[in-house]
């Protein structure tokens, strides 16, 4: 191999390397952006942080990303023990409520995987009750109504986190 050939090969290799490097960098940036959009963990207060830690101890996954149902802000998938909270919920200022709502469903799913009411005694105004009934009437079928009603009632209660924690300890098995 002549020195000219070597130099051409090097140059060729070099530019190719640069192109590959540029492509990898672009892919990395793209991937990082996509990840930041779909998985960024919101700032949680210490009480909420504790609840997420506890949910994970009981084998639940808590993902801050779009649920696999179009237009949903939150979802609990019993089959995979996964809570989804959409970043849109945080943008709209309802992230905490959505997170608590889905955490209630997680506790309701113990011990069998089928959702059943926790039985927490929540007192609320008749206006809120009417509001919840309206949402349930429009959006949920009969079978889900009692568990949904309970999730809505607990998410709006000032002691929501401690109610959910207690239910997790009583109903769910630690991993
Ligand atoms: Zn629900």
Boltz pocket constraint, residues with backbone or C-beta under 6 A from the ligand:
constraints:
  - pocket:
      binder: B
      contacts: [[A, 101], [A, 105], [A, 147], [A, 148], [A, 151]]
      max_distance: 6.0
